[in-house]
Amino acid sequence: MTRQLLPTFVERIWGSRTLEPLFPTPASGRIGEVWFPEPSPDVPAPLLVKFIFTTENLSVQVHPGGPLGKTEMWHILKAEPGAAVAVGLKEPVDPATFRAACLSGEVEHLLSWVPVVAGDSVFVPAGTVHAIGAGITLCEVQQNNDVTYRLYDYGRPRELHLEAGLAVSHLTTHPGVATVTGERLATSEYFEVDLWHLDGPRTAKPGWLVALEGSGTVDGHALRAGDVWRIDEPATVDGKLEVIHARVPD
């Protein structure tokens, strides 16, 4: 079965009022995330696709690991000049030093901030301390769990989860932007993510199709930028498209 997943628009304090060209301008509020969940909560999916739009820095945060954790990857669609993401630390530190830095705000200076441009991809395994900076639009593929521990939030009045976050944080470095060869953007035990530049038909294995640019069809159904489709059987994708194909490894 091939089915289109409908978007759920989620307001965030760091979100944006401009979602074009992927989605229309929201009537009100600042949309930070656009989720594409399964239509029935009784049928949990192993992966979740999101689009993220930022006008401010997200919190410094970390996710736990394992089958109920959250390993994710980001593919940058748009980045304003000077935009950056934080992944891992500049150099390893001990837990006491890191905890004190989270409390004082100095953690910003311990993080490895990596400049990004459209087309970059970043793999973020669970346990990686990270933050997404302002002025970025990205597509995220993640394990379908949303356990997030905030470690520092720039003084915003939101709950922190310092002790739980410290318990799962890998206080070390991260390779930064992925070195991409061929179509493969990210590989993990939870997902494989490829980027296709199509100018004609191609068969997609079961998984998720995320249209980023252009237009075409999937098994004869219209496919345009901003659409996400779940395919349970091999499907034919056709058209002039830039599309992410995400799947669970065999």
NUKOL-441132 format. One record per residue: residue number from 0; x, y, z negated of N, C-alpha, C in turn. Coordinates in Angstrom, 1 decimal. Layout:
<atoms>
ATOM pos   n_c1   n_c2   n_c3  ca_c1  ca_c2  ca_c3   c_c1   c_c2   c_c3
ATOM NUM      X      Y      Z      X      Y      Z      X      Y      Z
...
</atoms>
This chain:
<atoms>
ATOM pos   n_c1   n_c2   n_c3  ca_c1  ca_c2  ca_c3   c_c1   c_c2   c_c3
ATOM   0    0.8   -1.2    0.0    0.0    0.0    0.0    0.9    1.2    0.0
ATOM   1    0.5    2.2    0.8    1.2    3.5    0.8    0.2    4.6    0.3
ATOM   2    0.6    5.4   -0.7   -0.3    6.3   -1.3    0.5    7.6   -1.6
ATOM   3   -0.2    8.7   -1.4    0.4   10.0   -1.8    0.2   10.3   -3.2
ATOM   4    1.3   10.7   -3.9    1.2   11.1   -5.3    0.9   12.6   -5.4
ATOM   5   -0.1   13.0   -6.2   -0.5   14.4   -6.3    0.3   15.1   -7.3
ATOM   6    0.6   16.4   -7.1    1.5   17.1   -8.0    0.7   17.6   -9.3
ATOM   7    1.5   17.6  -10.4    1.0   18.1  -11.7    1.9   19.3  -12.0
ATOM   8    1.4   20.5  -12.1    2.2   21.7  -12.3    2.3   22.0  -13.8
ATOM   9    3.6   22.1  -14.3    3.8   22.2  -15.7    4.5   23.6  -16.0
ATOM  10    3.9   24.4  -16.8    4.4   25.7  -17.2    5.6   25.5  -18.1
ATOM  11    6.6   26.3  -17.9    7.8   26.3  -18.8    8.2   27.8  -19.0
ATOM  12    8.7   28.1  -20.2    9.1   29.5  -20.4   10.3   29.9  -19.5
ATOM  13   11.0   29.0  -19.0   12.1   29.3  -18.1   11.7   29.2  -16.6
ATOM  14   10.4   28.9  -16.4   10.0   28.6  -15.0    9.9   29.8  -14.1
ATOM  15    9.3   29.6  -12.9    9.2   30.6  -11.9    7.8   30.9  -11.4
ATOM  16    7.6   32.1  -10.9    6.3   32.4  -10.3    6.4   32.3   -8.8
ATOM  17    7.5   31.8   -8.3    7.7   31.7   -6.8    8.2   30.2   -6.5
ATOM  18    7.3   29.5   -5.9    7.5   28.1   -5.6    7.7   27.8   -4.1
ATOM  19    7.5   28.9   -3.3    7.7   28.7   -1.8    9.1   28.3   -1.5
ATOM  20    9.2   27.5   -0.4    8.2   27.1    0.6    7.6   25.7    0.3
ATOM  21    7.9   25.2   -0.9    7.4   23.8   -1.2    6.0   23.8   -1.6
ATOM  22    5.6   24.9   -2.4    4.2   24.9   -2.9    3.7   26.4   -2.9
ATOM  23    2.4   26.6   -2.9    1.9   28.0   -3.0    2.3   28.7   -4.3
ATOM  24    2.2   30.0   -4.2    2.5   30.8   -5.4    1.4   30.5   -6.5
ATOM  25    1.8   30.1   -7.7    0.8   29.8   -8.8    0.0   31.0   -9.1
ATOM  26   -1.3   30.8   -9.4   -2.2   31.8   -9.7   -1.8   32.6  -11.0
ATOM  27   -1.2   31.9  -11.9   -0.7   32.6  -13.2    0.3   31.7  -13.8
ATOM  28    1.1   32.2  -14.8    2.0   31.5  -15.5    3.3   31.3  -14.7
ATOM  29    4.3   30.7  -15.4    5.6   30.4  -14.8    5.7   28.9  -14.7
ATOM  30    5.8   28.4  -13.5    5.8   26.9  -13.3    7.3   26.5  -13.3
ATOM  31    7.7   25.6  -14.2    9.0   25.1  -14.3    9.2   23.8  -13.7
ATOM  32    8.2   22.9  -13.7    8.3   21.6  -13.2    7.1   21.2  -12.5
ATOM  33    7.2   20.4  -11.4    6.1   19.8  -10.7    6.4   18.3  -10.7
ATOM  34    5.5   17.6  -11.4    5.6   16.2  -11.6    4.8   15.5  -10.5
ATOM  35    5.2   14.2  -10.2    4.4   13.4   -9.3    4.2   12.0  -10.0
ATOM  36    3.3   12.0  -11.0    3.0   10.7  -11.7    2.1    9.8  -10.9
ATOM  37    2.1    8.5  -11.3    1.1    7.6  -10.8   -0.3    8.0  -11.1
ATOM  38   -1.2    7.8  -10.2   -2.6    8.3  -10.5   -3.3    7.6  -11.7
ATOM  39   -2.8    6.4  -12.1   -3.4    5.8  -13.3   -2.4    5.6  -14.3
ATOM  40   -2.6    6.1  -15.6   -1.6    5.9  -16.6   -1.5    4.4  -17.0
ATOM  41   -2.4    3.6  -16.6   -2.4    2.2  -17.0   -1.4    1.4  -16.1
ATOM  42   -0.9    2.1  -15.1    0.1    1.5  -14.2    1.4    2.3  -14.2
ATOM  43    2.2    2.0  -15.3    3.4    2.8  -15.4    4.4    2.5  -14.3
ATOM  44    5.0    3.5  -13.8    6.1    3.4  -12.8    7.4    3.4  -13.4
ATOM  45    8.4    2.8  -12.8    9.8    2.8  -13.4   10.5    4.2  -13.2
ATOM  46   10.1    4.9  -12.2   10.7    6.2  -11.9    9.7    7.3  -11.8
ATOM  47   10.2    8.5  -12.0    9.4    9.7  -11.9   10.1   10.7  -11.0
ATOM  48    9.4   11.3  -10.1   10.0   12.4   -9.2    9.5   13.7   -9.7
ATOM  49   10.4   14.7   -9.8   10.0   16.1  -10.1   10.7   17.1   -9.2
ATOM  50   10.1   18.2   -9.1   10.8   19.4   -8.6   10.9   20.4   -9.8
ATOM  51   12.0   21.0   -9.9   12.3   21.9  -11.0   12.7   23.3  -10.5
ATOM  52   12.1   24.4  -11.0   12.3   25.8  -10.6   12.7   26.6  -11.8
ATOM  53   13.9   27.2  -11.8   14.4   27.9  -13.0   14.6   29.4  -12.7
ATOM  54   14.2   30.2  -13.7   14.7   31.6  -13.6   15.5   32.0  -14.9
ATOM  55   15.6   31.1  -15.8   16.4   31.2  -17.0   17.1   29.9  -17.3
ATOM  56   18.1   29.9  -18.1   18.7   28.6  -18.5   17.8   27.7  -19.3
ATOM  57   17.8   26.4  -18.9   17.1   25.4  -19.8   17.9   25.2  -21.1
ATOM  58   17.3   24.6  -22.1   18.0   24.3  -23.3   19.2   23.4  -23.0
ATOM  59   20.2   23.4  -23.9   21.2   22.4  -23.9   20.6   21.1  -24.6
ATOM  60   20.6   20.0  -23.9   19.9   18.8  -24.3   20.6   17.5  -23.9
ATOM  61   20.0   16.4  -24.4   20.5   15.1  -24.1   19.4   14.1  -24.2
ATOM  62   19.5   13.0  -23.4   18.5   12.0  -23.4   19.1   10.7  -23.9
ATOM  63   18.3    9.8  -24.6   18.8    8.5  -25.0   18.9    7.6  -23.9
ATOM  64   19.6    6.5  -24.1   19.8    5.5  -23.0   18.9    4.3  -23.1
ATOM  65   19.2    3.3  -22.3   18.5    2.0  -22.3   17.2    2.1  -21.4
ATOM  66   16.5    0.9  -21.4   15.3    0.9  -20.5   14.3    1.9  -20.9
ATOM  67   14.2    2.4  -22.1   13.2    3.4  -22.5   13.9    4.8  -22.6
ATOM  68   15.1    4.9  -22.1   15.8    6.2  -22.1   15.5    6.9  -20.8
ATOM  69   16.5    7.9  -20.5   16.3    8.7  -19.4   17.6    9.0  -18.7
ATOM  70   18.0    8.2  -17.7   19.0    8.6  -16.8   18.4    9.3  -15.6
ATOM  71   19.0   10.3  -15.1   18.4   11.1  -14.0   19.5   11.5  -13.0
ATOM  72   19.0   12.1  -11.9   19.9   12.7  -10.9   19.2   13.9  -10.4
ATOM  73   20.0   14.9  -10.0   19.5   16.2   -9.4   20.1   16.4   -8.0
ATOM  74   19.2   16.8   -7.1   19.6   17.2   -5.8   19.2   18.6   -5.6
ATOM  75   20.2   19.5   -5.4   20.0   20.9   -5.4   19.4   21.4   -4.1
ATOM  76   18.3   22.0   -4.1   17.6   22.5   -2.9   17.9   24.0   -2.6
ATOM  77   18.0   24.7   -3.7   18.3   26.2   -3.5   19.0   26.6   -4.8
ATOM  78   20.0   27.5   -4.6   20.8   28.0   -5.7   21.1   29.5   -5.4
ATOM  79   20.8   30.4   -6.3   21.2   31.8   -6.2   22.7   31.9   -6.4
ATOM  80   23.3   32.9   -5.8   24.8   33.1   -6.0   25.1   33.1   -7.5
ATOM  81   26.1   32.3   -7.8   26.6   32.1   -9.2   25.9   31.1  -10.0
ATOM  82   24.9   30.5   -9.4   24.1   29.5  -10.2   25.0   28.3  -10.6
ATOM  83   24.7   27.7  -11.7   25.5   26.6  -12.2   24.7   25.7  -13.1
ATOM  84   25.2   24.4  -13.2   24.6   23.5  -14.2   25.7   23.1  -15.1
ATOM  85   25.3   22.7  -16.3   26.3   22.2  -17.3   26.1   20.7  -17.4
ATOM  86   27.2   19.9  -17.3   27.2   18.5  -17.4   28.4   18.0  -18.2
ATOM  87   28.2   17.5  -19.4   29.3   17.0  -20.2   30.1   18.2  -20.8
ATOM  88   31.2   17.9  -21.3   32.0   18.9  -22.0   33.3   19.2  -21.3
ATOM  89   33.9   20.4  -21.5   35.2   20.7  -20.9   36.3   19.7  -21.3
ATOM  90   36.2   19.3  -22.6   37.1   18.3  -23.1   36.4   17.6  -24.3
ATOM  91   36.8   16.4  -24.6   36.2   15.7  -25.7   36.3   16.4  -27.1
ATOM  92   35.3   16.3  -27.9   35.3   16.9  -29.2   34.7   15.9  -30.2
ATOM  93   35.0   16.2  -31.5   34.4   15.3  -32.5   33.0   15.7  -32.9
ATOM  94   32.2   14.8  -33.4   30.8   15.2  -33.7   30.7   16.4  -34.7
ATOM  95   31.5   16.5  -35.6   31.4   17.6  -36.6   31.6   19.0  -35.9
ATOM  96   32.6   19.0  -35.0   32.8   20.2  -34.2   31.7   20.6  -33.3
ATOM  97   31.1   19.5  -32.7   30.0   19.7  -31.7   28.8   20.2  -32.5
ATOM  98   28.5   19.6  -33.6   27.3   20.0  -34.4   27.4   21.4  -34.8
ATOM  99   28.6   21.8  -35.3   28.8   23.2  -35.7   28.6   24.2  -34.5
ATOM 100   29.1   23.8  -33.4   28.9   24.6  -32.2   27.5   24.7  -31.8
ATOM 101   26.7   23.7  -31.9   25.2   23.8  -31.6   24.5   24.8  -32.6
ATOM 102   24.9   24.8  -33.8   24.3   25.6  -34.8   24.7   27.1  -34.6
ATOM 103   25.9   27.3  -34.1   26.4   28.7  -33.9   26.2   29.3  -32.6
ATOM 104   25.9   28.4  -31.6   25.7   28.8  -30.2   27.0   28.7  -29.4
ATOM 105   28.1   28.4  -30.0   29.3   28.2  -29.3   29.3   27.0  -28.4
ATOM 106   28.3   26.2  -28.5   28.2   25.0  -27.6   28.2   25.4  -26.1
ATOM 107   27.7   26.6  -25.8   27.7   27.1  -24.4   29.1   27.1  -23.9
ATOM 108   30.1   27.4  -24.7   31.5   27.5  -24.3   32.2   26.1  -24.3
ATOM 109   31.6   25.1  -24.9   32.2   23.8  -24.9   31.8   23.0  -23.6
ATOM 110   30.6   23.4  -23.1   30.1   22.7  -21.9   30.9   23.0  -20.7
ATOM 111   30.8   22.0  -19.8   31.5   22.1  -18.5   30.4   22.7  -17.5
ATOM 112   30.5   24.0  -17.2   29.6   24.6  -16.3   30.1   24.5  -14.9
ATOM 113   29.3   23.9  -14.0   29.7   23.6  -12.6   28.9   24.4  -11.6
ATOM 114   29.5   25.2  -10.8   28.8   26.0   -9.8   28.1   25.0   -8.8
ATOM 115   26.9   25.3   -8.4   26.2   24.5   -7.4   25.7   25.3   -6.3
ATOM 116   25.5   24.6   -5.1   24.9   25.2   -3.9   23.9   24.2   -3.4
ATOM 117   23.1   24.7   -2.5   22.1   23.8   -1.9   22.9   22.6   -1.2
ATOM 118   22.3   21.4   -1.4   23.0   20.2   -0.9   23.8   19.4   -1.9
ATOM 119   24.1   20.0   -3.0   24.9   19.3   -4.0   24.0   18.3   -4.7
ATOM 120   24.6   17.2   -5.3   23.9   16.3   -6.1   24.7   16.0   -7.4
ATOM 121   24.0   15.8   -8.5   24.6   15.5   -9.7   23.9   14.4  -10.4
ATOM 122   24.7   13.4  -10.8   24.2   12.2  -11.5   24.4   12.4  -13.0
ATOM 123   23.3   12.3  -13.8   23.3   12.6  -15.2   22.9   11.3  -16.0
ATOM 124   23.9   10.5  -16.3   23.5    9.3  -17.1   23.0    9.7  -18.5
ATOM 125   22.2    8.9  -19.1   21.7    9.1  -20.4   22.9    9.3  -21.3
ATOM 126   22.8   10.1  -22.3   23.9   10.4  -23.2   24.7   11.6  -22.8
ATOM 127   24.5   12.1  -21.6   25.3   13.3  -21.1   24.7   14.5  -21.6
ATOM 128   25.4   15.4  -22.4   24.9   16.7  -22.8   24.9   17.5  -21.5
ATOM 129   23.7   18.2  -21.3   23.6   18.9  -20.1   22.6   20.1  -20.2
ATOM 130   22.6   21.0  -19.2   21.7   22.1  -19.1   21.6   22.5  -17.6
ATOM 131   20.5   22.9  -17.2   20.3   23.5  -15.8   20.2   25.0  -16.0
ATOM 132   21.1   25.7  -15.2   21.1   27.1  -15.3   20.0   27.8  -14.5
ATOM 133   20.0   29.1  -14.6   19.0   29.9  -13.9   19.2   30.0  -12.4
ATOM 134   18.1   30.3  -11.7   18.2   30.5  -10.2   18.4   29.3   -9.4
ATOM 135   17.8   28.2   -9.8   18.0   26.9   -9.1   16.6   26.3   -8.9
ATOM 136   16.5   25.7   -7.7   15.4   24.8   -7.3   16.1   23.4   -7.0
ATOM 137   15.5   22.4   -7.6   16.1   21.0   -7.4   15.0   20.0   -7.4
ATOM 138   15.4   18.8   -6.9   14.6   17.6   -6.9   15.2   16.7   -7.9
ATOM 139   14.5   16.2   -8.9   15.0   15.2   -9.9   14.3   13.9   -9.7
ATOM 140   15.2   12.8   -9.7   14.7   11.5   -9.8   15.2   10.9  -11.1
ATOM 141   14.3   10.4  -11.9   14.6   10.0  -13.3   13.9    8.7  -13.7
ATOM 142   14.4    8.0  -14.7   13.6    7.0  -15.4   12.3    7.6  -15.9
ATOM 143   11.2    6.9  -15.8    9.9    7.5  -16.2    9.7    7.5  -17.7
ATOM 144   10.6    8.2  -18.4   10.5    8.5  -19.8   10.8    9.9  -20.0
ATOM 145   10.3   10.6  -21.0   10.5   12.0  -21.2   11.0   12.3  -22.6
ATOM 146   11.9   11.5  -23.1   12.5   11.7  -24.4   13.6   12.7  -24.3
ATOM 147   13.5   13.9  -24.8   14.5   14.9  -24.7   14.8   15.4  -26.1
ATOM 148   16.1   15.5  -26.4   16.5   16.1  -27.6   17.2   17.4  -27.3
ATOM 149   16.6   18.5  -27.8   17.2   19.8  -27.7   18.3   20.0  -28.7
ATOM 150   19.4   20.5  -28.2   20.6   20.7  -29.1   20.8   22.2  -29.4
ATOM 151   20.4   23.0  -28.4   20.6   24.5  -28.5   19.6   25.1  -27.5
ATOM 152   19.0   26.2  -27.9   17.9   26.7  -27.1   17.9   28.3  -27.0
ATOM 153   19.1   28.9  -27.1   19.3   30.3  -26.9   18.4   31.1  -27.8
ATOM 154   18.1   30.7  -28.9   17.3   31.4  -29.9   15.8   31.4  -29.6
ATOM 155   15.3   30.6  -28.6   13.9   30.5  -28.4   13.2   29.7  -29.6
ATOM 156   12.0   30.1  -29.8   11.3   29.5  -31.0   10.7   28.1  -30.7
ATOM 157   11.6   27.2  -30.3   11.2   25.8  -30.0   12.0   24.8  -30.9
ATOM 158   11.4   23.7  -31.2   12.0   22.7  -32.1   13.3   22.2  -31.5
ATOM 159   14.3   22.0  -32.4   15.5   21.4  -32.0   15.5   20.0  -32.6
ATOM 160   16.4   19.1  -32.0   16.5   17.7  -32.5   17.9   17.4  -32.6
ATOM 161   18.6   18.1  -33.5   20.1   18.1  -33.6   20.6   16.7  -34.0
ATOM 162   20.0   16.2  -35.1   20.6   14.9  -35.6   20.3   13.7  -34.6
ATOM 163   19.1   13.7  -34.1   18.7   12.6  -33.1   19.6   12.8  -31.8
ATOM 164   19.8   14.0  -31.4   20.6   14.2  -30.2   22.1   13.9  -30.4
ATOM 165   22.6   14.3  -31.6   24.0   13.9  -31.8   24.2   12.4  -31.8
ATOM 166   23.2   11.7  -32.3   23.4   10.2  -32.4   23.5    9.5  -31.0
ATOM 167   23.0   10.2  -30.0   23.1    9.6  -28.6   24.0   10.3  -27.7
ATOM 168   24.6   11.4  -28.1   25.4   12.2  -27.2   26.8   11.6  -27.0
ATOM 169   27.2   11.6  -25.7   28.6   11.2  -25.3   29.4   12.5  -25.3
ATOM 170   30.3   12.7  -26.3   30.9   14.0  -26.4   32.2   14.0  -25.6
ATOM 171   32.1   13.9  -24.3   33.2   13.8  -23.4   33.0   14.5  -22.1
ATOM 172   33.9   14.3  -21.2   33.8   15.0  -19.9   32.8   14.3  -18.9
ATOM 173   32.5   14.9  -17.8   31.7   14.4  -16.8   32.3   14.8  -15.4
ATOM 174   32.1   13.9  -14.4   32.8   14.3  -13.1   32.2   15.4  -12.4
ATOM 175   31.0   15.9  -12.7   30.4   17.1  -12.1   29.7   16.7  -10.8
ATOM 176   29.7   17.6   -9.8   29.0   17.3   -8.6   29.5   16.0   -7.9
ATOM 177   28.5   15.2   -7.5   28.9   13.9   -6.9   29.6   14.1   -5.6
ATOM 178   30.6   13.2   -5.4   31.2   13.1   -4.0   30.3   12.1   -3.2
ATOM 179   29.7   12.7   -2.2   28.7   11.9   -1.4   29.4   11.4   -0.1
ATOM 180   29.3   10.1    0.1   29.7    9.6    1.4   28.5    8.9    2.0
ATOM 181   28.2    9.2    3.3   27.1    8.7    3.9   25.8    9.2    3.3
ATOM 182   24.8    8.4    3.2   23.4    8.9    2.8   23.2    8.8    1.3
ATOM 183   24.0    7.9    0.6   23.8    7.7   -0.8   24.1    8.8   -1.7
ATOM 184   23.1    9.3   -2.5   23.3   10.4   -3.4   23.7   10.0   -4.8
ATOM 185   23.0    8.8   -5.2   23.2    8.4   -6.6   22.9    6.9   -6.7
ATOM 186   23.6    6.2   -7.5   23.4    4.8   -7.7   23.5    4.5   -9.2
ATOM 187   22.5    3.8   -9.8   22.6    3.4  -11.2   21.8    2.1  -11.3
ATOM 188   21.8    1.5  -12.5   21.0    0.3  -12.7   19.6    0.5  -12.6
ATOM 189   19.1    1.8  -12.7   17.7    2.2  -12.7   17.2    2.7  -11.4
ATOM 190   18.1    3.3  -10.5   17.6    3.8   -9.3   18.8    3.9   -8.3
ATOM 191   18.4    3.9   -7.0   19.2    4.2   -5.9   18.5    5.4   -5.1
ATOM 192   19.3    6.4   -4.8   18.7    7.6   -4.2   19.5    7.9   -2.9
ATOM 193   18.8    8.0   -1.8   19.5    8.3   -0.5   18.8    9.6    0.1
ATOM 194   19.6   10.3    0.9   19.1   11.4    1.6   19.1   11.1    3.1
ATOM 195   17.9   11.2    3.7   17.8   10.9    5.2   17.6   12.2    6.0
ATOM 196   18.3   12.3    7.1   18.0   13.4    8.0   17.4   12.7    9.3
ATOM 197   16.1   12.7    9.4   15.4   12.0   10.4   15.1   12.8   11.7
ATOM 198   15.2   12.2   12.8   14.7   12.7   14.1   14.1   11.6   14.9
ATOM 199   13.2   10.9   14.3   12.6    9.7   14.9   12.2    8.7   13.8
ATOM 200   11.7    7.5   14.2   11.2    6.6   13.3   12.3    5.8   12.5
ATOM 201   12.0    5.5   11.3   12.8    4.7   10.4   12.0    3.9    9.4
ATOM 202   12.4    2.7    9.1   11.6    1.9    8.1   12.2    2.1    6.7
ATOM 203   11.3    2.4    5.8   11.6    2.7    4.4   11.2    1.5    3.6
ATOM 204   12.1    1.0    2.7   11.8   -0.1    1.8   10.9    0.5    0.7
ATOM 205   10.2   -0.4   -0.1    9.4    0.0   -1.1   10.1    1.0   -2.1
ATOM 206    9.4    2.0   -2.5   10.0    3.0   -3.4    9.2    4.3   -3.3
ATOM 207   10.0    5.4   -3.3    9.4    6.8   -3.3   10.0    7.6   -2.1
ATOM 208    9.2    8.3   -1.4    9.6    9.2   -0.3    9.3   10.6   -0.8
ATOM 209   10.3   11.5   -0.7   10.2   12.9   -1.1   10.6   13.8    0.0
ATOM 210    9.6   14.4    0.7    9.9   15.3    1.8   10.4   16.6    1.3
ATOM 211   11.6   17.0    1.9   12.2   18.3    1.4   12.1   19.3    2.5
ATOM 212   12.2   19.0    3.8   12.1   19.9    4.9   11.5   19.2    6.1
ATOM 213   10.8   20.0    6.9   10.3   19.5    8.2    8.9   18.9    8.0
ATOM 214    8.5   18.1    9.0    7.2   17.4    9.0    7.3   16.2    9.8
ATOM 215    6.4   15.3    9.5    6.3   14.0   10.2    5.2   13.2    9.6
ATOM 216    5.4   11.8    9.7    4.3   10.9    9.2    5.0    9.8    8.4
ATOM 217    4.2    9.2    7.5    4.5    7.9    6.9    3.4    7.0    7.1
ATOM 218    3.6    5.9    7.9    2.6    5.0    8.3    1.4    5.7    8.9
ATOM 219    1.7    6.7    9.6    0.6    7.5   10.3    0.0    8.6    9.5
ATOM 220    0.3    8.7    8.2   -0.2    9.8    7.4    0.7   11.0    7.4
ATOM 221    0.1   12.2    7.4    0.9   13.4    7.5    1.9   13.5    6.3
ATOM 222    3.1   14.0    6.6    4.2   14.1    5.6    4.8   15.5    5.9
ATOM 223    4.8   16.3    4.8    5.4   17.6    5.0    6.2   17.9    3.7
ATOM 224    7.0   19.0    3.8    7.8   19.4    2.7    7.0   19.6    1.4
ATOM 225    7.5   19.0    0.3    6.8   19.1   -1.0    5.9   17.8   -1.3
ATOM 226    5.7   17.0   -0.3    4.9   15.8   -0.5    5.8   14.6   -1.1
ATOM 227    5.2   13.8   -1.9    5.8   12.6   -2.4    4.8   11.4   -2.2
ATOM 228    5.4   10.4   -1.7    4.6    9.2   -1.4    5.2    8.0   -2.1
ATOM 229    4.4    7.1   -2.6    4.8    5.8   -3.2    4.5    4.7   -2.2
ATOM 230    5.5    3.9   -1.8    5.2    2.9   -0.9    5.6    1.5   -1.5
ATOM 231    4.6    0.6   -1.5    4.8   -0.7   -2.1    5.2   -1.8   -1.1
ATOM 232    5.1   -1.5    0.2    5.6   -2.4    1.2    6.4   -1.5    2.2
ATOM 233    7.3   -2.2    3.0    8.0   -1.4    4.0    7.1   -0.5    4.9
ATOM 234    7.5    0.7    5.1    6.7    1.7    5.8    7.5    2.4    6.8
ATOM 235    6.8    2.9    7.9    7.5    3.6    9.0    7.4    5.1    8.7
ATOM 236    8.6    5.7    8.6    8.6    7.2    8.5    9.1    7.8    9.8
ATOM 237    8.4    8.8   10.3    8.7    9.3   11.6    8.6   10.8   11.6
ATOM 238    9.3   11.5   12.4    9.3   12.9   12.5   10.7   13.6   12.4
ATOM 239   10.7   14.9   12.3   11.9   15.6   12.1   11.9   16.1   10.7
ATOM 240   12.6   15.4    9.8   12.5   15.5    8.4   13.8   15.4    7.7
ATOM 241   13.9   16.1    6.5   14.9   15.8    5.5   14.1   15.2    4.4
ATOM 242   14.4   13.9    4.0   13.6   13.2    3.0   14.5   12.4    2.1
ATOM 243   14.1   12.4    0.8   14.8   11.6   -0.2   14.1   10.3   -0.3
ATOM 244   14.8    9.2   -0.2   14.2    7.8   -0.4   14.8    7.3   -1.7
ATOM 245   14.0    7.1   -2.7   14.4    6.6   -4.0   13.8    5.2   -4.3
ATOM 246   14.5    4.3   -4.9   14.0    3.0   -5.1   14.7    2.4   -6.3
ATOM 247   14.0    1.3   -6.9   14.6    0.6   -7.9   15.5   -0.5   -7.3
ATOM 248   16.8   -0.7   -7.8   17.6   -1.7   -7.2   17.1   -3.1   -7.2
ATOM 249   17.4   -3.9   -6.3   16.9   -5.3   -6.2   17.5   -6.1   -7.4
</atoms>
